[in-house]
Amino acid sequence: MRRVPQEGSLPQNASLNDVTVVLDDRTIFRGISLDLRPGLTLLRGPNGAGKTTLLRVLAGLAPLARGRRSVPGAAPLYIGHRPMLLRGLTARENLAFLAAFRGLVGSDVGAALRQWGLRDEMDRPVERLSAGQRRRASLARIETERVPLVLLDEPFADLDSDAIVRLRAALNTAIVRGQTVLMATHLHHELDQDATHRYLLDEGALREI
């Protein structure tokens, strides 16, 4: 896949330098370094290896015991296992609020939700949506919050075949825009051909594969 960044859109690299994370007296990983560049980077590893924690570190949601995190510019867009949407608000209200919080008042929330197949559901409270619909609404943030760094944790979970196609298209578009996408997944090896880098996190260590 060829990346064609828009003029002035290239972000500075995000990175982790000699990072150690300890949670509940357990060392999750020790002394890892990672340099992220525009394009798709895949993070693989067995369940419990710390992939989610690594993404949360980059998102600024997990503390460092040692080392340095550098994420210049806008705060990353982190989409984890949970939709992270307010259940009492509609999908449209959630995405509009999140975009406005970033100062992105021009985001076309309605168009993004229609692209994700939620034309008839965007004005229902999130608590009344199915797991798959909540997942679609959450992933539509890729279109409404176009920030330099996007962090995705097993984004294909709960998606049907149509939504999987939509997610792949969204990834392609983000890469063409010059965004940096880090995706944690232990499946979908067909994405390897599109990735600029692939890493394996296992037994507390990170290595490129």
Contacts in CASP RR format, 6 or more apart in sequence:
PFRMAT RR
TARGET T0000
AUTHOR 0000-0000-0000
METHOD contacts of the structure
MODEL  1
MRRVPQEGSLPQNASLNDVTVVLDDRTIFRGISLDLRPGLTLLRGPNGAG
KTTLLRVLAGLAPLARGRRSVPGAAPLYIGHRPMLLRGLTARENLAFLAA
FRGLVGSDVGAALRQWGLRDEMDRPVERLSAGQRRRASLARIETERVPLV
LLDEPFADLDSDAIVRLRAALNTAIVRGQTVLMATHLHHELDQDATHRYL
LDEGALREI
1 40 0 8 1.000
1 172 0 8 1.000
1 175 0 8 1.000
1 194 0 8 1.000
3 38 0 8 1.000
3 39 0 8 1.000
3 175 0 8 1.000
3 176 0 8 1.000
3 178 0 8 1.000
4 176 0 8 1.000
4 178 0 8 1.000
5 38 0 8 1.000
5 176 0 8 1.000
5 177 0 8 1.000
5 178 0 8 1.000
6 177 0 8 1.000
6 178 0 8 1.000
9 148 0 8 1.000
9 177 0 8 1.000
9 178 0 8 1.000
9 179 0 8 1.000
10 38 0 8 1.000
10 178 0 8 1.000
11 38 0 8 1.000
11 72 0 8 1.000
11 73 0 8 1.000
11 148 0 8 1.000
11 149 0 8 1.000
11 178 0 8 1.000
11 179 0 8 1.000
11 180 0 8 1.000
12 72 0 8 1.000
12 73 0 8 1.000
12 148 0 8 1.000
13 35 0 8 1.000
13 36 0 8 1.000
13 37 0 8 1.000
13 70 0 8 1.000
13 72 0 8 1.000
13 180 0 8 1.000
14 36 0 8 1.000
14 58 0 8 1.000
14 70 0 8 1.000
14 71 0 8 1.000
14 72 0 8 1.000
14 76 0 8 1.000
14 148 0 8 1.000
14 149 0 8 1.000
14 180 0 8 1.000
15 33 0 8 1.000
15 34 0 8 1.000
15 35 0 8 1.000
15 36 0 8 1.000
15 69 0 8 1.000
15 70 0 8 1.000
16 32 0 8 1.000
16 33 0 8 1.000
16 34 0 8 1.000
16 54 0 8 1.000
16 57 0 8 1.000
16 58 0 8 1.000
16 67 0 8 1.000
16 68 0 8 1.000
16 69 0 8 1.000
16 70 0 8 1.000
17 33 0 8 1.000
17 67 0 8 1.000
17 68 0 8 1.000
17 69 0 8 1.000
17 70 0 8 1.000
18 31 0 8 1.000
18 32 0 8 1.000
18 33 0 8 1.000
18 66 0 8 1.000
18 67 0 8 1.000
18 68 0 8 1.000
19 29 0 8 1.000
19 31 0 8 1.000
19 32 0 8 1.000
19 33 0 8 1.000
19 57 0 8 1.000
19 64 0 8 1.000
19 66 0 8 1.000
19 67 0 8 1.000
19 68 0 8 1.000
19 69 0 8 1.000
20 27 0 8 1.000
20 29 0 8 1.000
20 30 0 8 1.000
20 31 0 8 1.000
20 32 0 8 1.000
20 64 0 8 1.000
20 65 0 8 1.000
20 66 0 8 1.000
20 67 0 8 1.000
21 27 0 8 1.000
21 28 0 8 1.000
21 29 0 8 1.000
21 53 0 8 1.000
21 57 0 8 1.000
21 62 0 8 1.000
21 63 0 8 1.000
21 64 0 8 1.000
21 65 0 8 1.000
22 28 0 8 1.000
22 65 0 8 1.000
23 53 0 8 1.000
23 62 0 8 1.000
27 65 0 8 1.000
27 204 0 8 1.000
28 50 0 8 1.000
28 53 0 8 1.000
28 204 0 8 1.000
29 50 0 8 1.000
29 53 0 8 1.000
29 54 0 8 1.000
29 201 0 8 1.000
29 204 0 8 1.000
29 205 0 8 1.000
29 206 0 8 1.000
30 204 0 8 1.000
30 205 0 8 1.000
31 66 0 8 1.000
31 67 0 8 1.000
32 54 0 8 1.000
32 201 0 8 1.000
32 204 0 8 1.000
32 205 0 8 1.000
32 206 0 8 1.000
33 206 0 8 1.000
34 54 0 8 1.000
34 199 0 8 1.000
34 206 0 8 1.000
36 58 0 8 1.000
36 149 0 8 1.000
36 180 0 8 1.000
36 182 0 8 1.000
37 180 0 8 1.000
37 196 0 8 1.000
37 197 0 8 1.000
38 175 0 8 1.000
38 178 0 8 1.000
38 179 0 8 1.000
38 180 0 8 1.000
39 175 0 8 1.000
39 178 0 8 1.000
39 179 0 8 1.000
39 180 0 8 1.000
39 181 0 8 1.000
39 196 0 8 1.000
40 171 0 8 1.000
40 175 0 8 1.000
40 181 0 8 1.000
40 183 0 8 1.000
40 191 0 8 1.000
40 194 0 8 1.000
40 195 0 8 1.000
40 196 0 8 1.000
41 180 0 8 1.000
41 181 0 8 1.000
41 182 0 8 1.000
41 183 0 8 1.000
41 195 0 8 1.000
41 196 0 8 1.000
41 197 0 8 1.000
41 198 0 8 1.000
41 199 0 8 1.000
42 183 0 8 1.000
42 185 0 8 1.000
42 191 0 8 1.000
42 192 0 8 1.000
42 195 0 8 1.000
42 197 0 8 1.000
42 198 0 8 1.000
42 199 0 8 1.000
43 51 0 8 1.000
43 54 0 8 1.000
43 55 0 8 1.000
43 182 0 8 1.000
43 183 0 8 1.000
43 184 0 8 1.000
43 185 0 8 1.000
43 199 0 8 1.000
43 201 0 8 1.000
44 51 0 8 1.000
44 184 0 8 1.000
44 185 0 8 1.000
44 186 0 8 1.000
44 198 0 8 1.000
44 199 0 8 1.000
44 200 0 8 1.000
44 201 0 8 1.000
44 209 0 8 1.000
45 51 0 8 1.000
45 186 0 8 1.000
45 200 0 8 1.000
45 201 0 8 1.000
45 202 0 8 1.000
46 186 0 8 1.000
46 202 0 8 1.000
47 186 0 8 1.000
49 201 0 8 1.000
49 202 0 8 1.000
49 203 0 8 1.000
49 204 0 8 1.000
50 201 0 8 1.000
50 204 0 8 1.000
51 153 0 8 1.000
51 184 0 8 1.000
51 201 0 8 1.000
52 80 0 8 1.000
52 81 0 8 1.000
52 153 0 8 1.000
52 184 0 8 1.000
53 62 0 8 1.000
54 184 0 8 1.000
54 201 0 8 1.000
54 206 0 8 1.000
55 78 0 8 1.000
55 80 0 8 1.000
55 151 0 8 1.000
55 152 0 8 1.000
55 153 0 8 1.000
55 182 0 8 1.000
55 184 0 8 1.000
56 62 0 8 1.000
56 78 0 8 1.000
57 64 0 8 1.000
57 69 0 8 1.000
58 69 0 8 1.000
58 71 0 8 1.000
58 76 0 8 1.000
58 78 0 8 1.000
58 149 0 8 1.000
58 151 0 8 1.000
58 182 0 8 1.000
59 75 0 8 1.000
59 76 0 8 1.000
59 78 0 8 1.000
59 151 0 8 1.000
60 69 0 8 1.000
60 71 0 8 1.000
60 76 0 8 1.000
61 78 0 8 1.000
71 149 0 8 1.000
73 148 0 8 1.000
74 102 0 8 1.000
74 147 0 8 1.000
74 148 0 8 1.000
74 149 0 8 1.000
75 102 0 8 1.000
75 147 0 8 1.000
76 147 0 8 1.000
76 148 0 8 1.000
76 149 0 8 1.000
76 150 0 8 1.000
76 151 0 8 1.000
77 141 0 8 1.000
77 142 0 8 1.000
77 145 0 8 1.000
77 147 0 8 1.000
77 149 0 8 1.000
77 150 0 8 1.000
77 151 0 8 1.000
78 151 0 8 1.000
78 153 0 8 1.000
79 138 0 8 1.000
79 139 0 8 1.000
79 141 0 8 1.000
79 142 0 8 1.000
79 150 0 8 1.000
79 151 0 8 1.000
79 152 0 8 1.000
79 153 0 8 1.000
79 155 0 8 1.000
80 138 0 8 1.000
80 151 0 8 1.000
80 152 0 8 1.000
80 153 0 8 1.000
80 154 0 8 1.000
80 155 0 8 1.000
81 153 0 8 1.000
81 154 0 8 1.000
81 157 0 8 1.000
83 126 0 8 1.000
83 134 0 8 1.000
83 135 0 8 1.000
83 137 0 8 1.000
83 138 0 8 1.000
84 138 0 8 1.000
85 91 0 8 1.000
85 94 0 8 1.000
85 126 0 8 1.000
85 134 0 8 1.000
85 137 0 8 1.000
85 138 0 8 1.000
86 93 0 8 1.000
86 94 0 8 1.000
86 97 0 8 1.000
86 126 0 8 1.000
87 125 0 8 1.000
87 126 0 8 1.000
87 127 0 8 1.000
88 125 0 8 1.000
88 126 0 8 1.000
88 127 0 8 1.000
89 97 0 8 1.000
89 125 0 8 1.000
89 126 0 8 1.000
90 122 0 8 1.000
90 123 0 8 1.000
90 124 0 8 1.000
90 125 0 8 1.000
90 126 0 8 1.000
91 113 0 8 1.000
91 118 0 8 1.000
91 121 0 8 1.000
91 122 0 8 1.000
91 123 0 8 1.000
91 124 0 8 1.000
91 126 0 8 1.000
91 129 0 8 1.000
91 133 0 8 1.000
91 137 0 8 1.000
91 140 0 8 1.000
92 109 0 8 1.000
92 110 0 8 1.000
92 113 0 8 1.000
92 122 0 8 1.000
92 123 0 8 1.000
94 126 0 8 1.000
94 137 0 8 1.000
95 107 0 8 1.000
95 109 0 8 1.000
95 110 0 8 1.000
95 112 0 8 1.000
95 113 0 8 1.000
95 137 0 8 1.000
95 140 0 8 1.000
95 141 0 8 1.000
95 144 0 8 1.000
96 107 0 8 1.000
96 109 0 8 1.000
98 141 0 8 1.000
98 144 0 8 1.000
98 145 0 8 1.000
99 105 0 8 1.000
99 106 0 8 1.000
99 107 0 8 1.000
99 109 0 8 1.000
99 141 0 8 1.000
99 144 0 8 1.000
99 145 0 8 1.000
102 145 0 8 1.000
102 147 0 8 1.000
104 144 0 8 1.000
104 145 0 8 1.000
104 146 0 8 1.000
107 143 0 8 1.000
107 144 0 8 1.000
107 145 0 8 1.000
108 143 0 8 1.000
108 144 0 8 1.000
109 122 0 8 1.000
109 140 0 8 1.000
109 144 0 8 1.000
110 122 0 8 1.000
111 143 0 8 1.000
112 140 0 8 1.000
112 141 0 8 1.000
112 143 0 8 1.000
112 144 0 8 1.000
113 119 0 8 1.000
113 121 0 8 1.000
113 122 0 8 1.000
113 137 0 8 1.000
113 140 0 8 1.000
114 122 0 8 1.000
115 140 0 8 1.000
115 143 0 8 1.000
115 166 0 8 1.000
116 136 0 8 1.000
116 137 0 8 1.000
116 139 0 8 1.000
116 140 0 8 1.000
116 163 0 8 1.000
116 166 0 8 1.000
117 136 0 8 1.000
117 162 0 8 1.000
117 163 0 8 1.000
117 166 0 8 1.000
118 133 0 8 1.000
118 136 0 8 1.000
118 137 0 8 1.000
118 140 0 8 1.000
121 129 0 8 1.000
121 133 0 8 1.000
122 137 0 8 1.000
126 134 0 8 1.000
126 137 0 8 1.000
129 137 0 8 1.000
131 158 0 8 1.000
132 158 0 8 1.000
132 159 0 8 1.000
132 160 0 8 1.000
132 163 0 8 1.000
134 158 0 8 1.000
135 157 0 8 1.000
135 158 0 8 1.000
135 159 0 8 1.000
135 163 0 8 1.000
136 159 0 8 1.000
136 163 0 8 1.000
136 166 0 8 1.000
139 155 0 8 1.000
139 163 0 8 1.000
139 166 0 8 1.000
139 167 0 8 1.000
139 170 0 8 1.000
142 150 0 8 1.000
142 170 0 8 1.000
142 174 0 8 1.000
143 170 0 8 1.000
146 174 0 8 1.000
146 177 0 8 1.000
146 179 0 8 1.000
147 179 0 8 1.000
148 179 0 8 1.000
148 180 0 8 1.000
149 179 0 8 1.000
149 180 0 8 1.000
149 182 0 8 1.000
150 174 0 8 1.000
150 179 0 8 1.000
150 180 0 8 1.000
150 181 0 8 1.000
150 182 0 8 1.000
151 182 0 8 1.000
152 181 0 8 1.000
152 182 0 8 1.000
152 183 0 8 1.000
152 184 0 8 1.000
153 183 0 8 1.000
153 184 0 8 1.000
154 184 0 8 1.000
154 185 0 8 1.000
154 186 0 8 1.000
155 167 0 8 1.000
155 183 0 8 1.000
155 185 0 8 1.000
156 164 0 8 1.000
156 167 0 8 1.000
156 185 0 8 1.000
156 187 0 8 1.000
156 188 0 8 1.000
159 167 0 8 1.000
171 181 0 8 1.000
171 183 0 8 1.000
171 191 0 8 1.000
171 194 0 8 1.000
172 194 0 8 1.000
174 181 0 8 1.000
175 181 0 8 1.000
175 194 0 8 1.000
183 191 0 8 1.000
185 191 0 8 1.000
192 198 0 8 1.000
197 208 0 8 1.000
198 208 0 8 1.000
198 209 0 8 1.000
199 206 0 8 1.000
199 207 0 8 1.000
199 208 0 8 1.000
199 209 0 8 1.000
200 206 0 8 1.000
200 207 0 8 1.000
200 208 0 8 1.000
200 209 0 8 1.000
END
